[in-house]
């Protein structure tokens, strides 16, 4: 198994990391493929998955959720929508279709955003990390069993990532169960820019919801990313990137506050991010947020999905033709 994963790692990482001769061997043209109505185990999910390679998608992120109440160091996981059996089915189907799989477990809280999880008390924080170890190692073992091509050790836990010692222990535990490439998916801003354990991972992962100016110039975003890359010499992927299809989504890309639907504003933002990142030598790919297993979307939908919208035409153009 170690030899198998060593070869996979060489396919996935750039000259800056594990395999000096690789140099963009596999560029990740990804989407986050999320469990919606029916979940990962449904026949509809299989049918929807089969549509993705037609758009140049060569990689999917599967996103199982765990739930933790704010302030209570307990994590419940194994939900029906993202059951282990459903993930196994999606992983097998993706591989049959020639796509690779990033398994990206994510925490959900009573406050919604995982970045709100915080434990100022050291004893309670230690209890949380023990719970998190059980959660993430469960999915690391699942990643190994399903031959996932990459694994994400955490998502947007911005108030906990300053505790680098604990994260290095988490990463070591994951590596004992899964020998493929690892990434962490950081929130844009202070978390992404201040993490100190990127050297323990194979990729620098950014959930890119940095605001853009009205010009849609991404120069300032690129500057921030390049600083982190230069310090840690790891290739960068956008583990999440997205915009709603409502007016001016670039100003607060994370926001789903109801506004007038604007499909063209979403498409313009997609194109701006593609133009900014796509050709950078340290950049290894992106995962748009999100396409659901139920195929929801269309012209009247203001949500993040690009499905059946002009933004998907932008994805087609870049993923299929590279421009």
C-alpha positions as CSV (number, residue, x, y, z in Angstrom):
1,X,0.0,0.0,0.0
2,X,2.8,2.5,0.8
3,X,4.3,1.9,-2.7
4,X,0.9,2.5,-4.3
5,X,0.4,5.7,-2.4
6,X,3.9,6.9,-3.1
7,X,3.1,6.7,-6.8
8,X,-0.2,8.5,-6.4
9,X,1.6,11.2,-4.5
10,X,4.0,11.7,-7.3
11,X,1.1,12.2,-9.7
12,X,-0.5,14.8,-7.6
13,X,2.1,17.1,-6.2
14,X,4.3,19.6,-7.9
15,X,8.1,20.1,-8.1
16,X,7.8,22.2,-5.0
17,X,6.8,19.3,-2.8
18,X,7.3,15.5,-2.7
19,X,8.3,14.6,-6.3
20,X,10.8,16.9,-7.9
21,X,10.1,15.6,-11.4
22,X,6.3,15.7,-11.3
23,X,5.7,19.5,-12.2
24,X,1.9,19.8,-12.7
25,X,1.5,16.2,-13.8
26,X,-2.2,16.2,-12.7
27,X,-4.0,19.5,-12.6
28,X,-7.1,19.3,-10.4
29,X,-10.1,20.5,-12.4
30,X,-12.5,20.0,-9.5
31,X,-15.9,20.6,-8.0
32,X,-17.2,20.0,-4.5
33,X,-19.8,17.3,-5.2
34,X,-22.1,17.6,-2.2
35,X,-24.8,15.3,-0.9
36,X,-28.2,16.9,-1.4
37,X,-31.6,15.2,-1.7
38,X,-31.1,11.5,-1.7
39,X,-27.5,11.7,-0.6
40,X,-24.4,10.0,-1.9
41,X,-26.0,6.6,-2.0
42,X,-28.8,7.4,-4.4
43,X,-29.1,6.4,-8.1
44,X,-29.7,10.1,-8.9
45,X,-26.2,10.9,-7.4
46,X,-24.7,8.3,-9.7
47,X,-26.4,9.8,-12.7
48,X,-25.4,13.3,-11.8
49,X,-21.8,12.3,-11.2
50,X,-21.7,10.9,-14.8
51,X,-22.4,14.4,-16.2
52,X,-19.3,16.0,-14.7
53,X,-16.6,14.6,-17.0
54,X,-18.5,16.2,-19.9
55,X,-17.6,19.5,-18.5
56,X,-13.9,18.7,-18.0
57,X,-14.1,17.9,-14.3
58,X,-11.4,15.4,-13.5
59,X,-11.6,15.5,-9.7
60,X,-14.4,15.7,-7.1
61,X,-14.4,16.5,-3.4
62,X,-16.8,14.4,-1.4
63,X,-17.8,16.3,1.8
64,X,-19.1,14.2,4.7
65,X,-20.2,16.3,7.7
66,X,-19.9,15.9,11.4
67,X,-21.9,17.9,13.9
68,X,-20.5,19.5,17.1
69,X,-22.5,21.8,19.3
70,X,-20.7,25.1,20.0
71,X,-18.9,24.8,23.4
72,X,-19.5,21.0,23.7
73,X,-16.5,18.8,22.8
74,X,-18.5,16.1,21.1
75,X,-18.7,15.2,17.4
76,X,-21.5,13.2,15.9
77,X,-20.9,11.8,12.4
78,X,-22.0,9.1,10.0
79,X,-25.1,11.0,8.8
80,X,-27.4,9.2,6.3
81,X,-26.9,11.7,3.5
82,X,-23.1,11.2,3.6
83,X,-23.0,7.6,4.8
84,X,-19.8,5.6,4.5
85,X,-21.6,3.3,2.1
86,X,-22.6,6.2,0.0
87,X,-19.1,7.7,-0.1
88,X,-17.8,4.2,-1.1
89,X,-20.3,4.1,-3.9
90,X,-19.4,7.7,-5.1
91,X,-15.7,7.0,-4.9
92,X,-16.0,3.8,-6.9
93,X,-18.2,5.5,-9.6
94,X,-15.8,8.4,-9.8
95,X,-12.8,6.2,-10.4
96,X,-14.8,4.2,-13.0
97,X,-15.4,7.5,-14.8
98,X,-11.7,8.3,-14.7
99,X,-12.0,11.0,-12.0
100,X,-9.9,11.3,-8.8
101,X,-11.4,11.9,-5.4
102,X,-10.6,14.3,-2.6
103,X,-12.3,13.2,0.7
104,X,-12.9,16.4,2.7
105,X,-14.6,15.8,6.1
106,X,-16.2,19.0,7.4
107,X,-17.6,20.0,10.8
108,X,-21.0,21.7,11.1
109,X,-22.0,23.5,14.3
110,X,-25.1,25.0,15.9
111,X,-23.8,28.3,14.7
112,X,-23.2,27.0,11.2
113,X,-19.6,28.1,10.5
114,X,-16.9,25.7,11.8
115,X,-14.7,28.8,12.3
116,X,-16.8,29.6,15.4
117,X,-15.6,26.5,17.2
118,X,-13.3,27.7,20.1
119,X,-12.1,26.3,23.4
120,X,-10.2,28.8,25.5
121,X,-10.0,26.3,28.4
122,X,-7.0,24.0,27.8
123,X,-8.8,21.0,29.3
124,X,-11.9,21.4,27.2
125,X,-9.7,22.0,24.1
126,X,-7.9,18.8,24.8
127,X,-11.2,16.9,25.0
128,X,-12.2,18.5,21.6
129,X,-9.0,17.4,19.9
130,X,-9.5,13.8,21.2
131,X,-13.0,13.9,19.7
132,X,-11.6,15.4,16.5
133,X,-9.0,12.7,16.3
134,X,-11.7,10.0,16.3
135,X,-13.7,11.9,13.7
136,X,-10.9,12.5,11.3
137,X,-9.2,9.1,11.7
138,X,-12.5,7.4,10.9
139,X,-12.5,9.2,7.5
140,X,-8.8,8.7,7.0
141,X,-9.4,4.9,7.3
142,X,-12.4,5.3,4.9
143,X,-10.1,7.2,2.5
144,X,-7.7,4.4,2.6
145,X,-10.4,1.8,2.0
146,X,-11.9,3.6,-0.9
147,X,-8.6,4.5,-2.5
148,X,-9.3,8.2,-2.2
149,X,-6.6,10.2,-4.1
150,X,-6.2,12.9,-1.5
151,X,-7.4,13.6,2.0
152,X,-8.3,16.8,3.8
153,X,-7.4,16.9,7.5
154,X,-9.6,19.8,8.4
155,X,-11.8,22.6,7.1
156,X,-12.0,26.3,8.3
157,X,-11.2,25.6,12.0
158,X,-9.7,29.0,12.3
159,X,-9.8,29.4,16.1
160,X,-8.1,26.0,16.6
161,X,-5.3,26.1,14.0
162,X,-3.1,28.3,16.1
163,X,-2.5,25.1,18.2
164,X,0.1,23.7,15.8
165,X,1.3,21.0,18.1
166,X,-2.1,19.4,18.2
167,X,-2.5,19.6,14.5
168,X,0.9,18.0,13.8
169,X,-0.3,15.1,16.1
170,X,-3.5,14.9,14.1
171,X,-1.6,14.9,10.8
172,X,0.7,12.1,12.1
173,X,-2.2,10.0,13.1
174,X,-3.9,10.4,9.7
175,X,-0.6,9.5,8.0
176,X,-0.5,6.2,10.0
177,X,-3.9,5.3,8.4
178,X,-3.6,6.8,4.9
179,X,-0.5,7.3,2.9
180,X,-1.8,9.6,0.1
181,X,-1.4,13.3,-0.2
182,X,-2.8,15.5,2.6
183,X,-4.2,19.1,2.6
184,X,-5.9,21.4,5.1
185,X,-8.6,23.7,3.8
186,X,-8.1,27.1,5.4
187,X,-10.5,30.1,5.7
188,X,-9.3,33.1,3.7
189,X,-7.6,35.8,5.6
190,X,-5.8,35.5,9.0
191,X,-6.2,31.7,9.2
192,X,-4.7,31.0,5.8
193,X,-2.0,33.5,6.2
194,X,-0.9,32.5,9.7
195,X,-1.0,28.6,9.8
196,X,2.5,27.3,10.7
197,X,2.0,23.6,10.0
198,X,1.8,23.7,6.2
199,X,5.2,22.0,6.0
200,X,3.6,18.9,7.5
201,X,1.2,18.6,4.6
202,X,1.6,18.0,0.8
203,X,-0.6,20.9,-0.3
204,X,-1.5,24.4,0.9
205,X,-5.3,24.5,0.8
206,X,-7.4,27.7,0.6
207,X,-11.1,28.1,0.8
208,X,-11.0,31.2,-1.3
209,X,-13.7,33.6,-0.4
210,X,-11.5,36.7,-0.4
211,X,-13.5,39.7,-1.5
212,X,-12.6,41.3,-4.9
213,X,-12.8,44.9,-5.9
214,X,-15.4,46.0,-8.4
215,X,-12.8,45.7,-11.1
216,X,-12.6,41.9,-10.2
217,X,-8.8,42.2,-10.0
218,X,-7.4,39.3,-8.0
219,X,-3.9,40.8,-7.7
220,X,-4.1,41.3,-4.0
221,X,-5.4,37.8,-3.4
222,X,-2.6,36.4,-5.5
223,X,0.0,38.4,-3.5
224,X,-1.3,36.9,-0.2
225,X,-1.3,33.4,-1.6
226,X,2.2,33.8,-3.1
227,X,3.6,34.9,0.2
228,X,2.4,31.7,1.9
229,X,3.6,29.5,-1.0
230,X,7.0,31.1,-1.0
231,X,7.4,30.5,2.8
232,X,6.4,26.8,2.8
233,X,7.3,25.7,-0.7
234,X,4.1,23.7,-1.2
235,X,1.8,23.7,-4.2
236,X,-1.5,25.5,-3.7
237,X,-5.0,24.3,-4.4
238,X,-8.3,26.1,-3.8
239,X,-10.1,23.5,-1.8
240,X,-13.2,25.7,-2.2
241,X,-13.9,28.7,-4.3
242,X,-17.3,30.0,-5.3
243,X,-19.7,32.9,-5.7
244,X,-23.5,33.0,-5.5
245,X,-25.5,33.9,-8.6
246,X,-26.8,37.1,-7.0
247,X,-25.8,40.6,-7.6
248,X,-22.2,41.6,-6.8
249,X,-21.1,38.3,-5.2
250,X,-17.5,39.4,-5.3
251,X,-17.9,41.9,-2.5
252,X,-18.8,39.2,0.1
253,X,-18.2,35.9,-1.7
254,X,-19.2,33.9,1.4
255,X,-22.6,35.6,1.7
256,X,-25.9,34.0,0.8
257,X,-28.0,37.0,1.9
258,X,-30.9,37.3,-0.5
259,X,-30.4,39.7,-3.4
260,X,-31.5,39.9,-7.0
261,X,-30.4,37.0,-9.1
262,X,-27.5,37.9,-11.5
263,X,-26.2,34.9,-13.4
264,X,-23.7,37.1,-15.3
265,X,-22.2,38.5,-12.2
266,X,-21.4,34.9,-11.0
267,X,-20.0,34.0,-14.4
268,X,-17.7,37.1,-14.5
269,X,-16.4,36.3,-11.0
270,X,-15.6,32.7,-12.1
271,X,-13.7,33.9,-15.1
272,X,-11.7,36.4,-13.0
273,X,-10.5,33.7,-10.7
274,X,-9.6,31.4,-13.5
275,X,-7.6,34.1,-15.2
276,X,-5.8,35.0,-12.0
277,X,-4.8,31.5,-10.8
278,X,-4.8,29.1,-13.7
279,X,-1.4,29.5,-15.1
280,X,0.6,30.1,-11.9
281,X,3.4,27.5,-11.7
282,X,2.7,26.9,-8.0
283,X,-1.0,26.3,-8.6
284,X,-2.4,22.8,-8.8
285,X,-6.1,23.2,-9.1
286,X,-9.5,24.3,-7.7
287,X,-12.8,22.8,-6.4
288,X,-15.8,25.0,-7.1
289,X,-18.4,25.2,-4.5
290,X,-20.7,23.5,-5.3
291,X,-22.6,21.0,-7.5
292,X,-25.1,18.9,-5.7
293,X,-26.0,15.3,-6.2
294,X,-29.6,16.3,-7.0
295,X,-28.5,18.7,-9.9
296,X,-30.2,21.7,-8.5
297,X,-29.6,25.0,-10.2
298,X,-30.8,26.8,-13.2
299,X,-31.6,30.4,-14.2
300,X,-33.9,31.2,-11.2
301,X,-31.5,29.9,-8.6
302,X,-29.3,32.4,-6.7
303,X,-27.3,29.9,-4.7
304,X,-23.6,29.0,-5.1
305,X,-24.1,26.2,-7.6
306,X,-23.0,27.0,-11.2
307,X,-25.1,24.1,-12.5
308,X,-27.3,25.1,-15.6
309,X,-26.0,28.6,-15.4
310,X,-23.5,30.7,-17.5
311,X,-20.9,30.1,-14.8
312,X,-20.8,26.5,-15.9
313,X,-20.0,27.6,-19.5
314,X,-17.0,29.4,-18.0
315,X,-16.0,26.1,-16.2
316,X,-16.3,24.3,-19.5
317,X,-14.2,26.8,-21.3
318,X,-11.3,26.6,-18.8
319,X,-11.5,23.0,-17.9
320,X,-11.9,21.7,-21.5
321,X,-9.8,24.3,-23.3
322,X,-7.7,26.0,-20.6
323,X,-8.7,29.6,-21.5
